[in-house]
């Protein structure tokens, strides 16, 4: 028995270490499409105020991550992919460290190992760890805000006075969370509702927390209000949204799968948690032993409020994008850990299942990484290399249908050719749907010019042919991109 216990413990430890090292896997690969927007908004050659006003204010995400990277690049600037990604990698590693170091005492050793294991070995958290996007910072701040909220919840439950320092930390983590991602605002509001509801039910001091929450939300509104007005003016809520054509049912399915990288594991964990909660209620009825039921109520309440809010909002503006829910990963993983922690300690079978779940995530990511390295990812660098080696034309047209300003798109799609490879002699001109009258004139005047169509699809090609009335033909497919040219007479 002890031998198997030692083997399983060693396996879990090895998987956690593997999950940490796998976060380095994609540190050196080319930037993905969405990462290019981060790259251009952290260029130290531009003024931060100009970047915020012209590019970040019209974006759909708050600016904290971009501002931090901008200051980071002020120390030293390098165009290498790994340099831009180092902060994200550090945020992800810090999140794993915080998951272990700041885990609340009294929740059990089994719960602690389960939480750290799920956080360190999550396929998606490993995948997004080095990306030059806000998700690693979002994860770290969510872990810190969750532990601060839970600490206050437990103190109030035990009628222990909460010192002002704890409130200050909770407010700081909450504001930073709100300035990192809009789902962070949802988590902050949900945790505030739960804490306020607890104080009201237990008849504790209510108004102090109310004004603390109000002040925290007021600080977040300094960005939220002007950004909301900007997005309203761009008709984001009237269909001008990149995910407007997604179906809600698909979003629900993929978000559930996203949590554990397997729909089967998701169902298995849900059933196990349901059985654990049923056992909790049985103990409460027969033994009056509440155990960790209070902490589970808090976590489940936050998760439920956020998910229901996003579902309701998605009826108007589709928001069921799986990666947005990374902010909820700590809450979900801690809820699962509290449900199963005592069984992980006592049962070798449950411990073996936990090791199996972590192993599935780790080995699935390893297979995915190997497959990705066999072929260069579909990104702007791949097309830039193709264009520079296969074409001698001094000009490249890029046709895009995304809603960012042309200046931002211009900087994004010229980055690898002009900045990374230093080919300033090549003109990269971005065309979009605003240029419907100008596109035919330009293409007719430059009949041999290559047209780059990012995120290529038959719909986009048909749309471009219809708008221009020109005989365009696809000459090359590069992953999700393609190149077009005017058909010769």
PyMOL commands that set and color helices and strands:
alter all, ss='L'
color gray80, all
select helices_A, chain A and resi 2-22+33-41+48-56+64-75+81-101+109-121+123-129+135-157+164-178+182-202+207-233+236-238+248-260+263-287+293-314+322-346+348-374+380-390+406-420+433-445+458-468
alter helices_A, ss='H'
color red, helices_A
select strands_A, chain A and resi 395-399+427-431+450-453+472-478+481-486
alter strands_A, ss='S'
color yellow, strands_A
deselect
rebuild
show_as cartoon
